[in-house]
Amino acid sequence: MTTKSRLSLSVLCLCLTTQSIAANELNLYSARHYDTDERLYSDFEEMTGITINRIEGKADELIVRMEAEGANSPADVLLTVDTSRLERAKNAGVLSALESHVLEQKVPANLQDSDNHWFGLSQRGRIIFFDKNDVADPPETYAELADPKHKGQICIRSSTNVYNQTLLASIITHDGEEAAKAWAEGVVSNMARDPQGGDTDQLRGIVSGECEIAVANTYYFARSIRRDVKGLSGERDMIGWVFPEQDGRGAHMNLSGGGVAATAPNRENAIKFLEYLVSDQAQQYFSAGNDEYPVVDGAVLADSVKALGTFKGDEVNLSDVAKNIPVAQKIFNEVGWP
């Protein structure tokens, strides 16, 4: 089986057998659904001679499956998007602490689990976009999104979205639960429409005139620079953007990361794979292939990412933020954020 094989969870048991537990193999459970990641996997195989047996699925499905498989799980590595899911996997007991000087030194301390169960591999800024024709004074902070002057202007995703859950959890970490609840109430009051669709749909809302301000991750917009995105690329020039909190804590960063499975049969290969993902080559490709920000300082940025400009990112410890995600969901429910 090669990395180019795409298998559904329903046939997993037919594919990851005891034959996959070998010195030259790695069993990867991945919730990253990007075709461009193929290059990461093929380059690792060519460099090491280790064959990657890859299973793709939604993060929650993969975590539940690893729980159900228990000690018999063939999984070596779990890759997923967002701190909330990494923490969910840790709390479910499907990840194990690992020792790696490479990971600990290359990944900034705030982007790794305090117990070494997971490490960040790439980032996306969660920032503010606006209609340059209609908004002369866009919000410069997340707090300003709750200002009544923006009533009926904001498009943002639902409360079930992990990016929003982590954003609110970071506000709780910085400002406390009471301030975070007031913020969430203000944003709900300012929504131009009920939340719908993904981040690209929030940006398309600006193009269609449904909203003047949108909250989205940077790579959705950067992608429209690198290639054509229907309903966005052709009208991209009307959209401006703000990296919030530049005079304060910095823009909130969503994380993509991974960890070694608790029962990894190929543990040495698993650590080697994660270390490869923070190499200069892999970090550059996270940016070139998927318009993300590397986690390793000094890694080369893609032109589409450079076009967004330089900014200060929030250096809050994401392990601390992850602990506030249940509180964030409670607040979402209390304020009626759809």
Secondary structure by P-SEA (a helix, b strand, c coil): ccccccccccccccccccccccccbbbbbcccccccaaaaaaaaaaaccbbbbcccccaaaaaaaaaaacccccccbbbbccaaaaaaaaaaccbbbbbbaaaaaacccccccccccccccccccbbbbbcccccccccccccccccccccccbbbbccccaaaaaaaaaaaacccaaaaaaaaaaaaaaccccccccaaaaaaaaaaccccbbbbcaaaaaaaaaccccccccccccbbbbbccccccccccccccccccccccaaaaaaaaaaaaacaaaaaaaaaacccccccccccccaaaaaacccccccccaaaaaaaaaaaaaaaaaaccc
